[in-house]
Amino acid sequence: MKDYTEDRDLADIKLLAVDMDLTLLASDGSLPPRMAERIDALAEAGVLFCPASGRPAPTLQMMFPAHKDSIAFCADNGGWVIYQGRTAFRDLIRSELWHEVLDFAAADGNCAPVLCAFEQAYVLKRDRRHHEAIYKYYKDIRYVGSFDEVDVEADKVTILFPDYDAEPRFASTYEPRFGKRLYVTNAGREWIDFMNLGVSKGSGVAHLCRELGIGLADAAAVGDTYNDIPMLSAVGHSFVVANAEKHMHAHADYLVPSNDDRGVATLIDAILAAKGR
């Protein structure tokens, strides 16, 4: 796989979409040092920075408090796109469909289904024991006795698998059952995400590029796992971190250092250097 330094057109990049966990964030969950300065420098160089994550927008905005009203966010795996503090795009799953997924998961055993309703997440009271794992991503959680109590707009369902068996259960159960009606994807070994067909980080970045008049050829993305594949496929400059599983190498053109070696920061510095900054 080619090293990121072999991308001779880094100076053309106008948008940089970056996955969070195990990509931008180190294994301890920390952002790279001087990240705020780098985001400012990208803006001055004409590059829009865009965290692209399965996390909801409010959680992402909390992670970038100084820039929450200036950068873009591709949240909920593309189900909710925000630019400069306003919603540029959002998607709704039919309520009967998300109820079906949640009810099936609730009966399936040893998993915790979560309804992602933009500003708030809904979780069964029985799954409060998984609060710490869920709260890492969803800061406003409402615990309910049954999902029958819930009547809200939602763009995503996610399921926590505390035994880290999301990948085999995706393949054996969830994708075969729901894959013709929803986009089903692994988000690491703990989570399976469900969005409407056609909704992904790739579609979210494409919506943003259309909104801003940026060609996808001049967009870049960095990722590490399955739910990053549509985003990597959509853009003209695709990168995976060195800690990504080997199968991800087929979905990107270039390799950057690992998340713990601050590969995204290294790429940002290379983009800035290519632009003479």
PyRosetta script that sets phi, psi and omega in degrees:
from pyrosetta import init, pose_from_sequence

init()
pose = pose_from_sequence("MKDYTEDRDLADIKLLAVDMDLTLLASDGSLPPRMAERIDALAEAGVLFCPASGRPAPTLQMMFPAHKDSIAFCADNGGWVIYQGRTAFRDLIRSELWHEVLDFAAADGNCAPVLCAFEQAYVLKRDRRHHEAIYKYYKDIRYVGSFDEVDVEADKVTILFPDYDAEPRFASTYEPRFGKRLYVTNAGREWIDFMNLGVSKGSGVAHLCRELGIGLADAAAVGDTYNDIPMLSAVGHSFVVANAEKHMHAHADYLVPSNDDRGVATLIDAILAAKGR")
pose.set_psi(1, 141.4)
pose.set_omega(1, -175.8)
pose.set_phi(2, -74.1)
pose.set_psi(2, 145.0)
pose.set_omega(2, 175.4)
pose.set_phi(3, -75.3)
pose.set_psi(3, 150.1)
pose.set_omega(3, -177.8)
pose.set_phi(4, -56.9)
pose.set_psi(4, -26.6)
pose.set_omega(4, -178.6)
pose.set_phi(5, -68.2)
pose.set_psi(5, -13.2)
pose.set_omega(5, 179.4)
pose.set_phi(6, -84.9)
pose.set_psi(6, -6.1)
pose.set_omega(6, 174.0)
pose.set_phi(7, -77.4)
pose.set_psi(7, 104.9)
pose.set_omega(7, -174.6)
pose.set_phi(8, -82.8)
pose.set_psi(8, -2.3)
pose.set_omega(8, -176.0)
pose.set_phi(9, -115.1)
pose.set_psi(9, 27.4)
pose.set_omega(9, 179.5)
pose.set_phi(10, -57.5)
pose.set_psi(10, -29.7)
pose.set_omega(10, -178.6)
pose.set_phi(11, -66.9)
pose.set_psi(11, -17.5)
pose.set_omega(11, -178.3)
pose.set_phi(12, -83.7)
pose.set_psi(12, -11.3)
pose.set_omega(12, -173.0)
pose.set_phi(13, -67.7)
pose.set_psi(13, 132.4)
pose.set_omega(13, 179.3)
pose.set_phi(14, -118.9)
pose.set_psi(14, -14.2)
pose.set_omega(14, 178.2)
pose.set_phi(15, -143.1)
pose.set_psi(15, 134.6)
pose.set_omega(15, 178.8)
pose.set_phi(16, -123.8)
pose.set_psi(16, 108.5)
pose.set_omega(16, 178.9)
pose.set_phi(17, -98.8)
pose.set_psi(17, 129.0)
pose.set_omega(17, -170.9)
pose.set_phi(18, -132.0)
pose.set_psi(18, 124.6)
pose.set_omega(18, 170.7)
pose.set_phi(19, -63.6)
pose.set_psi(19, 158.2)
pose.set_omega(19, -176.1)
pose.set_phi(20, -97.2)
pose.set_psi(20, -74.7)
pose.set_omega(20, -173.0)
pose.set_phi(21, -64.6)
pose.set_psi(21, 129.4)
pose.set_omega(21, 179.0)
pose.set_phi(22, 63.2)
pose.set_psi(22, 12.1)
pose.set_omega(22, 173.8)
pose.set_phi(23, -123.5)
pose.set_psi(23, -78.4)
pose.set_omega(23, 175.3)
pose.set_phi(24, -73.0)
pose.set_psi(24, -43.4)
pose.set_omega(24, -177.2)
pose.set_phi(25, -80.8)
pose.set_psi(25, 139.6)
pose.set_omega(25, 172.8)
pose.set_phi(26, -69.1)
pose.set_psi(26, 172.6)
pose.set_omega(26, -178.9)
pose.set_phi(27, -62.2)
pose.set_psi(27, -23.5)
pose.set_omega(27, 176.9)
pose.set_phi(28, -86.6)
pose.set_psi(28, 4.7)
pose.set_omega(28, 177.9)
pose.set_phi(29, 85.2)
pose.set_psi(29, 5.1)
pose.set_omega(29, -176.0)
pose.set_phi(30, -89.1)
pose.set_psi(30, 149.7)
pose.set_omega(30, 172.7)
pose.set_phi(31, -76.8)
pose.set_psi(31, 157.6)
pose.set_omega(31, 174.7)
pose.set_phi(32, -61.3)
pose.set_psi(32, 149.0)
pose.set_omega(32, 173.8)
pose.set_phi(33, -57.7)
pose.set_psi(33, 146.5)
pose.set_omega(33, 176.1)
pose.set_phi(34, 60.7)
pose.set_psi(34, 28.6)
pose.set_omega(34, -178.8)
pose.set_phi(35, -65.5)
pose.set_psi(35, -39.0)
pose.set_omega(35, 179.6)
pose.set_phi(36, -61.1)
pose.set_psi(36, -40.2)
pose.set_omega(36, 178.6)
pose.set_phi(37, -64.6)
pose.set_psi(37, -39.0)
pose.set_omega(37, 179.8)
pose.set_phi(38, -66.6)
pose.set_psi(38, -39.3)
pose.set_omega(38, 178.4)
pose.set_phi(39, -63.0)
pose.set_psi(39, -42.2)
pose.set_omega(39, 176.9)
pose.set_phi(40, -61.7)
pose.set_psi(40, -43.3)
pose.set_omega(40, -179.2)
pose.set_phi(41, -65.1)
pose.set_psi(41, -38.9)
pose.set_omega(41, 175.8)
pose.set_phi(42, -60.7)
pose.set_psi(42, -45.5)
pose.set_omega(42, 179.7)
pose.set_phi(43, -59.4)
pose.set_psi(43, -43.2)
pose.set_omega(43, 179.4)
pose.set_phi(44, -64.0)
pose.set_psi(44, -27.4)
pose.set_omega(44, -179.9)
pose.set_phi(45, -91.7)
pose.set_psi(45, 5.1)
pose.set_omega(45, 177.1)
pose.set_phi(46, 84.0)
pose.set_psi(46, 25.9)
pose.set_omega(46, -179.7)
pose.set_phi(47, -118.1)
pose.set_psi(47, 124.5)
pose.set_omega(47, 177.3)
pose.set_phi(48, -87.0)
pose.set_psi(48, 128.1)
pose.set_omega(48, 178.0)
pose.set_phi(49, -92.0)
pose.set_psi(49, 135.4)
pose.set_omega(49, -174.8)
pose.set_phi(50, -140.9)
pose.set_psi(50, 100.3)
pose.set_omega(50, 168.6)
pose.set_phi(51, -60.1)
pose.set_psi(51, 131.5)
pose.set_omega(51, -179.0)
pose.set_phi(52, -125.2)
pose.set_psi(52, 113.6)
pose.set_omega(52, -165.8)
pose.set_phi(53, -150.5)
pose.set_psi(53, 160.6)
pose.set_omega(53, 168.0)
pose.set_phi(54, -74.8)
pose.set_psi(54, -12.2)
pose.set_omega(54, 179.0)
pose.set_phi(55, -67.1)
pose.set_psi(55, 152.1)
pose.set_omega(55, 175.4)
pose.set_phi(56, -73.7)
pose.set_psi(56, 160.0)
pose.set_omega(56, -177.3)
pose.set_phi(57, -57.7)
pose.set_psi(57, -44.1)
pose.set_omega(57, -178.6)
pose.set_phi(58, -58.4)
pose.set_psi(58, -37.8)
pose.set_omega(58, 178.2)
pose.set_phi(59, -67.2)
pose.set_psi(59, -43.1)
pose.set_omega(59, 178.3)
pose.set_phi(60, -62.7)
pose.set_psi(60, -42.3)
pose.set_omega(60, -179.4)
pose.set_phi(61, -63.5)
pose.set_psi(61, -34.3)
pose.set_omega(61, 176.6)
pose.set_phi(62, -64.2)
pose.set_psi(62, -27.0)
pose.set_omega(62, -178.0)
pose.set_phi(63, -81.3)
pose.set_psi(63, -16.8)
pose.set_omega(63, 179.6)
pose.set_phi(64, -130.8)
pose.set_psi(64, 61.4)
pose.set_omega(64, -171.6)
pose.set_phi(65, -61.1)
pose.set_psi(65, -33.9)
pose.set_omega(65, -177.9)
pose.set_phi(66, -76.0)
pose.set_psi(66, -14.7)
pose.set_omega(66, -174.3)
pose.set_phi(67, -125.5)
pose.set_psi(67, 10.4)
pose.set_omega(67, -173.3)
pose.set_phi(68, -63.1)
pose.set_psi(68, -23.1)
pose.set_omega(68, -179.9)
pose.set_phi(69, -105.8)
pose.set_psi(69, 11.1)
pose.set_omega(69, -179.4)
pose.set_phi(70, -124.0)
pose.set_psi(70, -30.4)
pose.set_omega(70, -179.2)
pose.set_phi(71, -95.6)
pose.set_psi(71, -174.5)
pose.set_omega(71, 177.3)
pose.set_phi(72, -110.4)
pose.set_psi(72, 156.6)
pose.set_omega(72, 175.7)
pose.set_phi(73, -133.2)
pose.set_psi(73, 126.1)
pose.set_omega(73, 172.0)
pose.set_phi(74, -103.3)
pose.set_psi(74, 90.3)
pose.set_omega(74, -171.4)
pose.set_phi(75, -97.8)
pose.set_psi(75, 166.8)
pose.set_omega(75, 177.4)
pose.set_phi(76, 50.1)
pose.set_psi(76, 42.5)
pose.set_omega(76, 179.5)
pose.set_phi(77, 54.6)
pose.set_psi(77, 36.2)
pose.set_omega(77, 177.1)
pose.set_phi(78, 95.8)
pose.set_psi(78, -2.6)
pose.set_omega(78, 178.5)
pose.set_phi(79, -75.1)
pose.set_psi(79, -15.4)
pose.set_omega(79, -177.4)
pose.set_phi(80, -147.1)
pose.set_psi(80, 113.5)
pose.set_omega(80, -178.4)
pose.set_phi(81, -114.8)
pose.set_psi(81, 128.0)
pose.set_omega(81, -178.8)
pose.set_phi(82, -122.5)
pose.set_psi(82, 137.4)
pose.set_omega(82, 175.7)
pose.set_phi(83, -133.0)
pose.set_psi(83, 124.5)
pose.set_omega(83, 179.9)
pose.set_phi(84, 50.7)
pose.set_psi(84, 45.7)
pose.set_omega(84, 172.8)
pose.set_phi(85, 82.8)
pose.set_psi(85, -0.7)
pose.set_omega(85, 179.7)
pose.set_phi(86, -123.6)
pose.set_psi(86, 153.1)
pose.set_omega(86, 179.6)
pose.set_phi(87, -73.1)
pose.set_psi(87, 122.4)
pose.set_omega(87, 176.0)
pose.set_phi(88, -94.2)
pose.set_psi(88, -27.2)
pose.set_omega(88, -179.7)
pose.set_phi(89, -162.9)
pose.set_psi(89, 141.6)
pose.set_omega(89, 168.3)
pose.set_phi(90, -150.0)
pose.set_psi(90, 155.9)
pose.set_omega(90, -172.0)
pose.set_phi(91, -126.4)
pose.set_psi(91, 148.0)
pose.set_omega(91, -179.8)
pose.set_phi(92, -122.4)
pose.set_psi(92, 129.5)
pose.set_omega(92, 171.8)
pose.set_phi(93, -84.9)
pose.set_psi(93, 139.0)
pose.set_omega(93, 176.5)
pose.set_phi(94, -58.2)
pose.set_psi(94, 135.4)
pose.set_omega(94, -173.1)
pose.set_phi(95, -61.3)
pose.set_psi(95, -37.0)
pose.set_omega(95, -179.6)
pose.set_phi(96, -65.9)
pose.set_psi(96, -27.3)
pose.set_omega(96, 179.9)
pose.set_phi(97, -77.6)
pose.set_psi(97, -44.3)
pose.set_omega(97, 179.0)
pose.set_phi(98, -69.7)
pose.set_psi(98, -30.6)
pose.set_omega(98, 174.0)
pose.set_phi(99, -61.8)
pose.set_psi(99, -41.5)
pose.set_omega(99, -179.9)
pose.set_phi(100, -61.4)
pose.set_psi(100, -44.7)
pose.set_omega(100, 179.6)
pose.set_phi(101, -63.8)
pose.set_psi(101, -47.6)
pose.set_omega(101, -177.8)
pose.set_phi(102, -62.8)
pose.set_psi(102, -42.9)
pose.set_omega(102, -178.9)
pose.set_phi(103, -66.9)
pose.set_psi(103, -39.3)
pose.set_omega(103, 177.9)
pose.set_phi(104, -63.5)
pose.set_psi(104, -46.3)
pose.set_omega(104, -179.3)
pose.set_phi(105, -64.8)
pose.set_psi(105, -38.9)
pose.set_omega(105, -179.9)
pose.set_phi(106, -60.9)
pose.set_psi(106, -32.8)
pose.set_omega(106, -179.5)
pose.set_phi(107, -89.4)
pose.set_psi(107, -12.9)
pose.set_omega(107, -172.9)
pose.set_phi(108, -73.3)
pose.set_psi(108, -31.6)
pose.set_omega(108, 176.0)
pose.set_phi(109, 98.4)
pose.set_psi(109, 140.5)
pose.set_omega(109, 176.7)
pose.set_phi(110, 49.8)
pose.set_psi(110, 47.7)
pose.set_omega(110, 171.6)
pose.set_phi(111, -154.3)
pose.set_psi(111, 162.9)
pose.set_omega(111, -177.7)
pose.set_phi(112, -126.0)
pose.set_psi(112, 102.7)
pose.set_omega(112, 178.7)
pose.set_phi(113, -74.3)
pose.set_psi(113, 143.8)
pose.set_omega(113, -177.8)
pose.set_phi(114, -132.7)
pose.set_psi(114, 129.4)
pose.set_omega(114, 173.3)
pose.set_phi(115, -94.8)
pose.set_psi(115, 125.0)
pose.set_omega(115, -177.1)
pose.set_phi(116, -100.0)
pose.set_psi(116, 104.9)
pose.set_omega(116, -173.8)
pose.set_phi(117, -113.3)
pose.set_psi(117, 55.9)
pose.set_omega(117, 177.4)
pose.set_phi(118, 61.7)
pose.set_psi(118, -89.9)
pose.set_omega(118, -175.3)
pose.set_phi(119, -80.0)
pose.set_psi(119, -18.0)
pose.set_omega(119, -172.5)
pose.set_phi(120, -139.7)
pose.set_psi(120, 149.0)
pose.set_omega(120, 174.8)
pose.set_phi(121, -111.9)
pose.set_psi(121, 144.5)
pose.set_omega(121, -179.6)
pose.set_phi(122, -114.7)
pose.set_psi(122, 129.7)
pose.set_omega(122, -176.0)
pose.set_phi(123, -136.7)
pose.set_psi(123, 145.7)
pose.set_omega(123, 177.5)
pose.set_phi(124, -68.2)
pose.set_psi(124, 142.9)
pose.set_omega(124, 179.0)
pose.set_phi(125, -57.1)
pose.set_psi(125, -32.9)
pose.set_omega(125, -179.1)
pose.set_phi(126, -63.2)
pose.set_psi(126, -22.1)
pose.set_omega(126, -176.8)
pose.set_phi(127, -97.9)
pose.set_psi(127, 13.9)
pose.set_omega(127, 178.0)
pose.set_phi(128, -59.5)
pose.set_psi(128, -24.0)
pose.set_omega(128, 179.4)
pose.set_phi(129, -63.4)
pose.set_psi(129, -17.6)
pose.set_omega(129, 178.4)
pose.set_phi(130, -99.7)
pose.set_psi(130, 18.1)
pose.set_omega(130, -173.7)
pose.set_phi(131, -54.7)
pose.set_psi(131, -45.5)
pose.set_omega(131, -175.3)
pose.set_phi(132, -60.1)
pose.set_psi(132, -44.3)
pose.set_omega(132, -178.9)
pose.set_phi(133, -66.5)
pose.set_psi(133, -37.6)
pose.set_omega(133, -178.8)
pose.set_phi(134, -76.7)
pose.set_psi(134, -39.5)
pose.set_omega(134, -177.9)
pose.set_phi(135, -64.4)
pose.set_psi(135, -24.0)
pose.set_omega(135, 176.7)
pose.set_phi(136, -54.3)
pose.set_psi(136, -32.4)
pose.set_omega(136, -176.2)
pose.set_phi(137, -111.3)
pose.set_psi(137, -29.4)
pose.set_omega(137, -174.6)
pose.set_phi(138, -121.9)
pose.set_psi(138, 107.8)
pose.set_omega(138, -172.0)
pose.set_phi(139, -85.1)
pose.set_psi(139, -21.5)
pose.set_omega(139, 179.2)
pose.set_phi(140, -115.9)
pose.set_psi(140, 96.0)
pose.set_omega(140, -175.1)
pose.set_phi(141, -111.2)
pose.set_psi(141, 131.5)
pose.set_omega(141, 173.3)
pose.set_phi(142, -112.6)
pose.set_psi(142, 121.5)
pose.set_omega(142, -179.8)
pose.set_phi(143, -91.2)
pose.set_psi(143, 131.3)
pose.set_omega(143, -176.2)
pose.set_phi(144, -127.9)
pose.set_psi(144, 154.3)
pose.set_omega(144, 177.6)
pose.set_phi(145, -72.1)
pose.set_psi(145, -31.7)
pose.set_omega(145, 179.8)
pose.set_phi(146, -153.3)
pose.set_psi(146, 149.6)
pose.set_omega(146, 176.4)
pose.set_phi(147, -70.9)
pose.set_psi(147, -12.3)
pose.set_omega(147, 174.6)
pose.set_phi(148, -63.6)
pose.set_psi(148, -20.7)
pose.set_omega(148, 178.4)
pose.set_phi(149, -75.8)
pose.set_psi(149, -12.1)
pose.set_omega(149, -168.4)
pose.set_phi(150, -100.6)
pose.set_psi(150, 129.1)
pose.set_omega(150, 175.9)
pose.set_phi(151, -139.2)
pose.set_psi(151, 85.7)
pose.set_omega(151, -175.5)
pose.set_phi(152, -139.5)
pose.set_psi(152, 169.8)
pose.set_omega(152, 171.1)
pose.set_phi(153, -86.2)
pose.set_psi(153, 137.8)
pose.set_omega(153, -177.4)
pose.set_phi(154, -144.3)
pose.set_psi(154, 150.5)
pose.set_omega(154, -179.7)
pose.set_phi(155, -116.8)
pose.set_psi(155, -5.7)
pose.set_omega(155, -174.5)
pose.set_phi(156, -159.1)
pose.set_psi(156, 146.5)
pose.set_omega(156, 166.0)
pose.set_phi(157, -117.6)
pose.set_psi(157, 139.7)
pose.set_omega(157, 173.0)
pose.set_phi(158, -132.3)
pose.set_psi(158, 151.9)
pose.set_omega(158, -179.4)
pose.set_phi(159, -128.1)
pose.set_psi(159, 127.1)
pose.set_omega(159, 176.9)
pose.set_phi(160, -88.4)
pose.set_psi(160, 130.3)
pose.set_omega(160, 175.2)
pose.set_phi(161, -115.0)
pose.set_psi(161, 96.2)
pose.set_omega(161, -172.4)
pose.set_phi(162, -65.4)
pose.set_psi(162, -16.2)
pose.set_omega(162, 177.8)
pose.set_phi(163, -89.7)
pose.set_psi(163, 9.9)
pose.set_omega(163, 178.2)
pose.set_phi(164, 59.3)
pose.set_psi(164, 34.8)
pose.set_omega(164, 180.0)
pose.set_phi(165, -113.1)
pose.set_psi(165, 29.9)
pose.set_omega(165, -178.8)
pose.set_phi(166, -62.6)
pose.set_psi(166, -38.0)
pose.set_omega(166, -176.1)
pose.set_phi(167, -64.7)
pose.set_psi(167, -51.8)
pose.set_omega(167, 178.4)
pose.set_phi(168, -65.9)
pose.set_psi(168, -32.2)
pose.set_omega(168, 179.9)
pose.set_phi(169, -74.6)
pose.set_psi(169, -30.2)
pose.set_omega(169, 170.4)
pose.set_phi(170, -58.9)
pose.set_psi(170, -49.8)
pose.set_omega(170, -174.2)
pose.set_phi(171, -70.4)
pose.set_psi(171, -38.3)
pose.set_omega(171, -173.6)
pose.set_phi(172, -86.0)
pose.set_psi(172, -29.2)
pose.set_omega(172, -168.4)
pose.set_phi(173, -127.4)
pose.set_psi(173, -57.9)
pose.set_omega(173, -165.4)
pose.set_phi(174, -78.0)
pose.set_psi(174, -42.3)
pose.set_omega(174, 178.7)
pose.set_phi(175, -67.7)
pose.set_psi(175, -44.9)
pose.set_omega(175, 176.9)
pose.set_phi(176, -60.4)
pose.set_psi(176, -35.1)
pose.set_omega(176, -176.0)
pose.set_phi(177, -78.3)
pose.set_psi(177, -38.0)
pose.set_omega(177, -171.8)
pose.set_phi(178, -118.2)
pose.set_psi(178, -6.3)
pose.set_omega(178, -170.5)
pose.set_phi(179, -65.8)
pose.set_psi(179, -19.2)
pose.set_omega(179, 177.7)
pose.set_phi(180, -85.0)
pose.set_psi(180, -12.1)
pose.set_omega(180, -178.0)
pose.set_phi(181, -116.5)
pose.set_psi(181, -18.9)
pose.set_omega(181, -179.9)
pose.set_phi(182, -139.7)
pose.set_psi(182, 154.6)
pose.set_omega(182, 170.1)
pose.set_phi(183, -80.4)
pose.set_psi(183, 114.3)
pose.set_omega(183, -177.2)
pose.set_phi(184, -111.3)
pose.set_psi(184, 130.3)
pose.set_omega(184, -176.6)
pose.set_phi(185, -148.2)
pose.set_psi(185, 147.2)
pose.set_omega(185, 171.5)
pose.set_phi(186, -75.6)
pose.set_psi(186, 140.6)
pose.set_omega(186, 170.6)
pose.set_phi(187, -120.7)
pose.set_psi(187, 75.4)
pose.set_omega(187, -173.9)
pose.set_phi(188, 80.9)
pose.set_psi(188, -167.1)
pose.set_omega(188, -174.4)
pose.set_phi(189, -88.7)
pose.set_psi(189, -6.7)
pose.set_omega(189, -177.9)
pose.set_phi(190, -103.0)
pose.set_psi(190, -19.0)
pose.set_omega(190, -167.6)
pose.set_phi(191, -130.2)
pose.set_psi(191, 146.0)
pose.set_omega(191, 164.3)
pose.set_phi(192, -121.9)
pose.set_psi(192, 131.7)
pose.set_omega(192, -178.2)
pose.set_phi(193, -110.9)
pose.set_psi(193, 147.4)
pose.set_omega(193, 179.2)
pose.set_phi(194, -130.5)
pose.set_psi(194, 123.6)
pose.set_omega(194, 173.5)
pose.set_phi(195, -131.7)
pose.set_psi(195, 171.7)
pose.set_omega(195, 174.4)
pose.set_phi(196, -61.2)
pose.set_psi(196, 150.9)
pose.set_omega(196, 174.0)
pose.set_phi(197, -55.1)
pose.set_psi(197, 134.9)
pose.set_omega(197, -179.2)
pose.set_phi(198, 91.1)
pose.set_psi(198, -8.9)
pose.set_omega(198, 178.9)
pose.set_phi(199, -99.3)
pose.set_psi(199, 125.6)
pose.set_omega(199, -179.5)
pose.set_phi(200, -162.7)
pose.set_psi(200, 175.1)
pose.set_omega(200, 173.7)
pose.set_phi(201, -60.3)
pose.set_psi(201, -32.8)
pose.set_omega(201, 178.3)
pose.set_phi(202, -65.0)
pose.set_psi(202, -44.2)
pose.set_omega(202, 178.9)
pose.set_phi(203, -68.0)
pose.set_psi(203, -35.4)
pose.set_omega(203, 178.0)
pose.set_phi(204, -62.9)
pose.set_psi(204, -44.1)
pose.set_omega(204, 177.6)
pose.set_phi(205, -65.5)
pose.set_psi(205, -38.7)
pose.set_omega(205, 178.6)
pose.set_phi(206, -64.0)
pose.set_psi(206, -42.3)
pose.set_omega(206, 175.3)
pose.set_phi(207, -57.7)
pose.set_psi(207, -44.8)
pose.set_omega(207, -178.4)
pose.set_phi(208, -64.4)
pose.set_psi(208, -43.7)
pose.set_omega(208, 179.7)
pose.set_phi(209, -62.4)
pose.set_psi(209, -41.6)
pose.set_omega(209, 177.2)
pose.set_phi(210, -62.6)
pose.set_psi(210, -42.4)
pose.set_omega(210, -180.0)
pose.set_phi(211, -59.2)
pose.set_psi(211, -36.2)
pose.set_omega(211, -173.0)
pose.set_phi(212, -101.8)
pose.set_psi(212, -2.2)
pose.set_omega(212, -179.7)
pose.set_phi(213, 71.5)
pose.set_psi(213, 30.6)
pose.set_omega(213, 178.2)
pose.set_phi(214, -101.6)
pose.set_psi(214, 129.9)
pose.set_omega(214, 176.6)
pose.set_phi(215, -73.1)
pose.set_psi(215, 141.4)
pose.set_omega(215, 179.9)
pose.set_phi(216, -60.9)
pose.set_psi(216, -24.9)
pose.set_omega(216, 177.0)
pose.set_phi(217, -63.7)
pose.set_psi(217, -24.3)
pose.set_omega(217, -179.7)
pose.set_phi(218, -101.7)
pose.set_psi(218, 14.1)
pose.set_omega(218, 175.2)
pose.set_phi(219, -103.7)
pose.set_psi(219, 149.6)
pose.set_omega(219, 178.7)
pose.set_phi(220, -126.6)
pose.set_psi(220, 153.4)
pose.set_omega(220, 177.5)
pose.set_phi(221, -144.3)
pose.set_psi(221, 148.5)
pose.set_omega(221, 177.1)
pose.set_phi(222, -129.4)
pose.set_psi(222, 133.8)
pose.set_omega(222, -179.9)
pose.set_phi(223, -151.4)
pose.set_psi(223, -174.8)
pose.set_omega(223, -178.2)
pose.set_phi(224, -143.4)
pose.set_psi(224, -15.9)
pose.set_omega(224, -172.0)
pose.set_phi(225, -146.3)
pose.set_psi(225, -174.0)
pose.set_omega(225, -168.7)
pose.set_phi(226, -51.0)
pose.set_psi(226, -47.9)
pose.set_omega(226, -173.6)
pose.set_phi(227, -72.3)
pose.set_psi(227, -2.3)
pose.set_omega(227, 174.2)
pose.set_phi(228, -90.5)
pose.set_psi(228, -13.2)
pose.set_omega(228, -173.7)
pose.set_phi(229, -58.2)
pose.set_psi(229, -46.8)
pose.set_omega(229, 179.4)
pose.set_phi(230, -60.6)
pose.set_psi(230, -35.6)
pose.set_omega(230, 178.8)
pose.set_phi(231, -68.3)
pose.set_psi(231, -43.4)
pose.set_omega(231, 179.3)
pose.set_phi(232, -64.2)
pose.set_psi(232, -35.3)
pose.set_omega(232, -179.4)
pose.set_phi(233, -73.2)
pose.set_psi(233, -25.4)
pose.set_omega(233, -173.5)
pose.set_phi(234, -79.8)
pose.set_psi(234, -29.4)
pose.set_omega(234, -168.1)
pose.set_phi(235, -98.2)
pose.set_psi(235, 165.9)
pose.set_omega(235, 179.8)
pose.set_phi(236, -81.9)
pose.set_psi(236, -19.1)
pose.set_omega(236, -179.0)
pose.set_phi(237, -128.5)
pose.set_psi(237, 105.3)
pose.set_omega(237, -174.5)
pose.set_phi(238, -115.9)
pose.set_psi(238, 133.4)
pose.set_omega(238, -175.7)
pose.set_phi(239, -134.8)
pose.set_psi(239, 142.3)
pose.set_omega(239, 167.0)
pose.set_phi(240, -119.9)
pose.set_psi(240, 152.0)
pose.set_omega(240, 177.5)
pose.set_phi(241, -78.7)
pose.set_psi(241, 156.5)
pose.set_omega(241, -175.4)
pose.set_phi(242, -65.1)
pose.set_psi(242, -22.4)
pose.set_omega(242, 178.9)
pose.set_phi(243, -83.4)
pose.set_psi(243, -4.1)
pose.set_omega(243, 177.3)
pose.set_phi(244, -64.3)
pose.set_psi(244, 150.0)
pose.set_omega(244, 176.2)
pose.set_phi(245, -64.0)
pose.set_psi(245, 150.9)
pose.set_omega(245, -171.7)
pose.set_phi(246, -57.4)
pose.set_psi(246, -32.4)
pose.set_omega(246, -177.9)
pose.set_phi(247, -63.7)
pose.set_psi(247, -20.8)
pose.set_omega(247, 179.9)
pose.set_phi(248, -73.5)
pose.set_psi(248, -17.5)
pose.set_omega(248, -178.9)
pose.set_phi(249, -62.9)
pose.set_psi(249, -25.8)
pose.set_omega(249, -179.9)
pose.set_phi(250, -73.4)
pose.set_psi(250, -11.0)
pose.set_omega(250, -173.7)
pose.set_phi(251, -108.5)
pose.set_psi(251, 8.6)
pose.set_omega(251, 178.8)
pose.set_phi(252, -144.4)
pose.set_psi(252, 159.9)
pose.set_omega(252, -178.8)
pose.set_phi(253, -90.2)
pose.set_psi(253, -27.0)
pose.set_omega(253, -171.0)
pose.set_phi(254, -135.9)
pose.set_psi(254, 156.3)
pose.set_omega(254, 179.5)
pose.set_phi(255, -113.5)
pose.set_psi(255, 133.1)
pose.set_omega(255, 173.0)
pose.set_phi(256, -113.9)
pose.set_psi(256, 164.3)
pose.set_omega(256, 178.0)
pose.set_phi(257, -56.7)
pose.set_psi(257, 166.2)
pose.set_omega(257, -175.4)
pose.set_phi(258, -66.7)
pose.set_psi(258, 168.0)
pose.set_omega(258, 177.6)
pose.set_phi(259, -60.7)
pose.set_psi(259, -39.7)
pose.set_omega(259, -179.8)
pose.set_phi(260, -74.1)
pose.set_psi(260, -19.2)
pose.set_omega(260, 172.5)
pose.set_phi(261, -94.0)
pose.set_psi(261, 11.0)
pose.set_omega(261, 174.9)
pose.set_phi(262, 58.8)
pose.set_psi(262, 50.6)
pose.set_omega(262, -177.7)
pose.set_phi(263, -62.5)
pose.set_psi(263, -36.6)
pose.set_omega(263, 179.5)
pose.set_phi(264, -65.8)
pose.set_psi(264, -42.2)
pose.set_omega(264, 177.6)
pose.set_phi(265, -61.6)
pose.set_psi(265, -39.1)
pose.set_omega(265, 177.5)
pose.set_phi(266, -62.1)
pose.set_psi(266, -42.3)
pose.set_omega(266, 178.0)
pose.set_phi(267, -65.3)
pose.set_psi(267, -43.1)
pose.set_omega(267, 178.5)
pose.set_phi(268, -57.9)
pose.set_psi(268, -45.4)
pose.set_omega(268, 179.4)
pose.set_phi(269, -61.5)
pose.set_psi(269, -35.9)
pose.set_omega(269, 178.3)
pose.set_phi(270, -68.8)
pose.set_psi(270, -39.4)
pose.set_omega(270, 176.7)
pose.set_phi(271, -62.6)
pose.set_psi(271, -44.9)
pose.set_omega(271, 179.8)
pose.set_phi(272, -62.9)
pose.set_psi(272, -40.7)
pose.set_omega(272, 178.3)
pose.set_phi(273, -64.1)
pose.set_psi(273, -40.2)
pose.set_omega(273, 178.8)
pose.set_phi(274, -63.7)
pose.set_psi(274, -28.4)
pose.set_omega(274, 178.3)
pose.set_phi(275, -90.7)
pose.set_psi(275, 6.7)
pose.set_omega(275, 177.3)
pose.set_phi(276, 76.8)
pose.set_psi(276, 27.1)
pose.set_omega(276, -179.3)
pose.set_phi(277, -103.2)
pose.dump_pdb("model.pdb")
